[in-house]
Amino acid sequence: MTRNGKTIQADHLAAEALNIMEEMKINALPVTDDDGNLVGAINMHDLLRAGVI
């Protein structure tokens, strides 16, 4: 676990998640709601399956 790690809000585009992952050299991001509560996670495999990559 990383303190103050990167997250993405659920209403952001998958392409934004990809940009963050590439910039930070990570393979997954926690997804949060507007209040900062964890609602899921997205990883490179999800983006590949969705055709984003």
VENHUNOR-V750360 format. One record per run of one state. SS is the DSSP state (H for helix, E for strand, - for the rest). FROM is the first residue (numbers start at 1). TO is the last residue. If there is no record, write none. Layout:
# VENHUNOR-V750360
ss = (SS,SS)
from = (FROM,FROM)
to = (TO,TO)
This chain:
# VENHUNOR-V750360
ss = (-,E,-,H,-,E,-,E,H,-)
from = (1,7,10,14,25,28,33,38,44,51)
to = (6,9,13,24,27,32,37,43,50,53)
